[in-house]
Amino acid sequence: MTPAQPKGQALPAVGNSPGGDGSAAGGMTPFDDTYDQPDPRPYFRALGPWEYQTPHHAQSVFRHLLSTCGPSKDAEGPAETAGPAAVLDICCSYGFNAALLNHHLTWNDLYAHYTSPHATGLSTTELIKWDREFYAAHRRPDAVRVVGLDAAPRAVSYARAVGLLDEAFAENLETAPAGPALRDAVRSTRLITLTGGASFLSPRTFQPLLDSIRGPVEVAAFVLRTGSYQAIADCLATYGLTTEKSVERTYPQRRFTSAQEQQYAVTAVLAAGEDPRGKESDGYFHTALYLSRPATDAVRTP
């Protein structure tokens, strides 16, 4: 993995428009039946053969960004500090980003864990008990509070049950307002993370969250190159956040499942004004890293 401070290219603030990452269901192979199971084993069995790896790339990036965040600042609290920096993981799924952020574990460790013969023979109840012990044994001393948000209720319930998420919310802010408990839980957020699902998101998800957060916040998102992040970047700009796109590198997401899926990706990347050579043309979806920060921070540390 490379250092987490990429060179950046500023995105202009333009009018709001619908958007996401452009990964329409008609172009990509669906893995929908893995996203909301009682536990993550079907997820790893389905995606393992295709080398899904975005959380691996995000691990060091998120750790580095969190290390540069200051303490939580609550405009309604006494003095300036209201507690340590907290993370809000959007589209958190089974809590994988929290697992990698707060534990001495790698993405390959999680693959091996959930596809092991021992895991295969357990019931979900037994797996939850085993996972509690597994994650407790690998917990980092500098672990941070992580709040998870995902529309998949069984996935977030699992992540909460095994201790990966301090608070978990099965809410879809694209279709319903944020609940009061979610709004309260995100108040001390210093870093918002996203490693998948941008194609399903719009400003409707980000606005209530940013309205609830007290103090400065950064947003780090890994977004497929098959579409645009501009609508979300425009939304973040209205909250004083400057969005930069890494021009230093891109990040393999997974291998294509078919020639048709590869053709879809190459065509979409070209339509987005990007070059697929050496990336999508070599057989993998790639993501770009977008970092949104207060304008003063973006100027001081590009």
C-alpha positions in Angstrom: 0.0 0.0 0.0 1.1 3.5 -0.6 1.2 6.4 1.8 -2.2 7.9 2.5 -1.5 11.5 1.4 -1.9 11.5 -2.4 -1.4 14.4 -4.6 -4.7 16.0 -5.3 -6.6 17.7 -8.1 -9.3 20.1 -7.0 -12.9 19.6 -8.2 -14.8 22.8 -9.1 -17.9 23.6 -7.2 -20.8 23.5 -9.7 -24.6 23.2 -9.4 -26.1 20.1 -7.8 -27.2 17.3 -10.0 -28.1 13.7 -9.6 -25.1 11.4 -9.4 -23.2 8.5 -8.0 -20.4 6.4 -9.3 -22.3 5.3 -12.4 -22.1 1.6 -11.6 -25.6 0.8 -12.9 -26.9 -2.6 -12.1 -27.4 -3.4 -15.8 -23.6 -3.1 -16.4 -22.2 -4.9 -13.4 -22.6 -8.4 -12.1 -25.0 -8.1 -9.1 -23.9 -9.6 -5.7 -27.1 -8.4 -4.0 -27.8 -11.7 -2.2 -24.6 -11.4 -0.2 -25.1 -7.9 1.2 -27.7 -8.6 3.9 -27.2 -12.1 5.1 -27.1 -13.0 8.8 -23.3 -13.1 8.7 -20.5 -12.3 6.2 -19.5 -15.8 5.1 -21.6 -15.7 1.8 -20.0 -12.3 1.1 -16.5 -13.6 1.2 -17.3 -16.9 -0.6 -18.9 -14.9 -3.5 -16.4 -12.1 -3.8 -13.2 -13.9 -2.9 -12.8 -15.5 -6.4 -13.0 -12.0 -8.0 -10.3 -10.6 -5.6 -12.4 -7.8 -4.2 -10.0 -5.6 -2.3 -11.1 -2.0 -1.7 -11.1 -2.2 2.1 -7.4 -3.4 1.9 -6.5 -0.2 0.0 -8.6 2.0 2.4 -7.1 0.6 5.6 -3.8 2.6 5.7 -5.5 5.7 4.1 -8.2 5.9 6.8 -5.7 5.3 9.6 -3.5 8.0 8.4 -6.4 10.5 7.9 -7.7 9.7 11.4 -4.3 10.3 12.9 -4.3 13.9 11.6 -7.8 14.7 12.9 -8.1 16.7 16.1 -10.4 15.9 19.0 -14.1 16.2 18.5 -15.5 19.7 18.9 -19.1 20.2 19.9 -20.4 23.7 19.4 -23.0 23.0 22.1 -20.7 21.5 24.6 -18.4 23.1 27.2 -15.0 24.3 26.1 -13.9 22.8 22.8 -13.5 19.1 23.2 -16.4 16.7 23.5 -14.4 13.5 23.1 -12.0 11.8 20.7 -12.4 11.7 17.0 -15.0 9.4 15.7 -15.6 7.7 12.4 -18.8 7.4 10.4 -18.7 4.5 7.9 -21.4 4.9 5.2 -22.5 1.7 3.5 -20.7 -0.1 6.3 -22.0 -3.6 5.4 -20.7 -6.1 8.0 -18.3 -3.7 9.6 -15.2 -4.5 7.5 -13.7 -1.0 7.5 -14.1 -0.9 11.3 -12.4 -4.3 11.6 -9.4 -3.1 9.6 -9.2 0.3 11.3 -9.4 -0.9 14.9 -7.7 -4.3 14.8 -4.3 -5.8 14.0 -5.8 -7.6 11.0 -5.5 -7.4 7.2 -8.1 -7.9 4.5 -6.5 -11.3 3.7 -6.9 -12.2 7.4 -10.6 -11.6 7.1 -10.9 -13.7 4.0 -9.0 -16.6 5.7 -11.1 -16.2 8.8 -14.5 -16.4 7.2 -13.7 -19.1 4.6 -11.9 -21.3 7.1 -13.2 -24.9 7.7 -13.9 -23.9 11.3 -16.1 -20.9 10.3 -17.9 -23.0 7.7 -19.1 -25.5 10.3 -20.6 -22.9 12.7 -24.1 -21.6 13.1 -24.5 -17.9 12.9 -24.9 -17.7 16.7 -21.7 -19.7 17.1 -19.9 -17.5 14.6 -20.9 -14.4 16.5 -19.5 -15.8 19.7 -16.3 -16.8 17.9 -16.0 -13.4 16.3 -16.3 -11.6 19.5 -13.3 -13.5 20.8 -11.4 -13.1 17.5 -11.8 -9.3 17.3 -11.2 -8.8 21.0 -7.9 -10.7 20.7 -6.7 -8.4 17.9 -8.0 -5.1 19.2 -5.6 -2.1 18.7 -4.9 0.0 21.8 -5.7 3.1 19.8 -9.1 1.9 18.6 -11.6 4.6 17.8 -15.4 4.9 18.0 -17.0 3.8 14.8 -20.7 4.5 13.8 -22.0 2.4 10.9 -24.8 3.3 8.5 -26.2 0.9 5.9 -29.6 0.0 4.5 -29.0 -3.7 5.2 -30.4 -4.4 8.6 -28.9 -7.9 9.1 -25.4 -6.8 8.1 -25.3 -3.9 10.5 -26.9 -6.1 13.2 -24.0 -8.6 12.8 -21.4 -5.8 13.0 -22.9 -4.5 16.2 -23.2 -7.9 17.7 -19.6 -8.8 17.3 -18.4 -5.4 18.6 -17.1 -3.9 15.4 -19.4 -0.9 15.5 -20.1 1.1 18.6 -23.5 2.1 17.1 -25.2 0.8 13.9 -28.1 2.2 11.9 -30.0 0.3 9.3 -31.4 3.4 7.5 -31.7 4.5 3.9 -31.3 8.3 3.8 -32.1 8.3 0.1 -35.7 7.4 0.9 -36.3 8.5 4.5 -35.2 11.2 6.9 -32.4 10.4 9.3 -33.7 9.3 12.7 -32.9 11.3 15.8 -30.7 8.6 17.2 -28.5 8.6 14.1 -28.3 12.4 14.1 -27.2 12.3 17.7 -24.7 9.4 17.2 -22.8 11.3 14.4 -22.3 14.5 16.3 -18.6 13.9 17.1 -17.7 12.5 13.7 -14.3 13.7 12.4 -14.0 11.3 9.4 -16.6 10.0 7.1 -15.5 6.9 5.1 -17.0 5.2 2.0 -15.5 2.2 0.2 -18.6 1.1 -1.8 -22.1 2.0 -2.7 -21.5 5.5 -4.1 -23.7 4.7 -7.1 -26.6 4.5 -4.7 -25.9 7.8 -2.9 -26.8 11.4 -3.5 -26.7 14.6 -1.5 -29.8 13.3 0.3 -27.6 11.0 2.3 -24.9 13.5 3.1 -27.0 16.6 4.0 -28.7 15.3 7.2 -25.4 13.9 8.4 -23.4 17.0 7.8 -26.2 19.1 9.4 -25.8 17.0 12.6 -22.0 16.9 12.9 -20.5 19.5 15.2 -17.0 20.7 14.2 -14.7 20.1 11.2 -15.1 16.8 9.3 -13.3 15.1 6.4 -14.9 12.7 3.9 -12.7 10.0 2.3 -14.4 8.0 -0.5 -13.2 5.3 -2.9 -15.4 5.6 -5.9 -15.6 3.5 -9.1 -14.2 5.2 -12.2 -17.3 4.2 -14.2 -19.1 7.4 -13.1 -19.1 10.8 -11.5 -18.7 11.9 -7.8 -19.5 15.4 -8.8 -23.0 15.7 -7.3 -21.7 14.6 -3.9 -18.7 16.9 -4.1 -21.0 19.8 -4.9 -23.0 19.0 -1.8 -19.9 18.8 0.4 -18.8 22.2 -1.0 -21.9 23.8 0.4 -20.6 22.8 3.8 -17.2 24.4 3.2 -15.4 21.2 2.2 -13.0 21.2 -0.8 -12.9 17.9 -2.7 -9.7 16.6 -4.3 -9.3 13.6 -6.4 -6.1 11.6 -6.1 -4.0 11.8 -9.3 -1.2 9.8 -7.9 -2.8 6.4 -8.4 -6.0 4.4 -8.7 -7.0 1.3 -6.7 -8.1 -2.1 -8.1 -11.5 -3.0 -6.8 -12.1 -6.5 -8.2 -11.6 -8.6 -11.3 -14.3 -8.6 -14.0 -16.7 -11.5 -14.0 -17.1 -11.5 -17.8 -16.0 -9.9 -21.0 -19.3 -8.1 -21.1 -18.7 -6.6 -17.7 -15.2 -5.4 -18.8 -16.7 -3.8 -21.9 -19.2 -2.0 -19.8 -16.5 -0.7 -17.5 -14.2 0.4 -20.4 -17.0 2.2 -22.1 -18.1 3.9 -19.0 -14.6 5.0 -18.0 -14.1 6.5 -21.4 -17.4 8.3 -21.2 -16.3 9.8 -17.9 -13.2 11.2 -19.5 -10.7 8.7 -18.0 -8.2 6.4 -19.6 -8.8 2.7 -19.0 -5.3 1.6 -20.3 -3.4 -0.4 -17.7 -6.5 -0.5 -15.4 -9.9 -1.6 -16.7 -8.3 -2.8 -19.9 -6.2 -5.1 -17.8 -9.2 -6.9 -16.2 -10.1 -5.0 -13.0 -12.5 -2.4 -11.9 -10.6 0.5 -10.4 -11.6 3.2 -7.9 -10.4 6.7 -7.4 -9.8 8.2 -4.0 -11.7 11.5 -3.2 -10.8 13.5 -0.1 -13.0 16.4 1.0 -11.7 18.7 3.7 -12.1 22.3 5.0 -10.6 24.6 2.4 -7.8 25.8 4.7 -6.6 22.2 5.3 -6.6 21.5 1.5 -4.4 24.5 0.9 -2.0 23.8 3.7 -1.6 20.0 2.9 -2.4 19.2 -0.8 
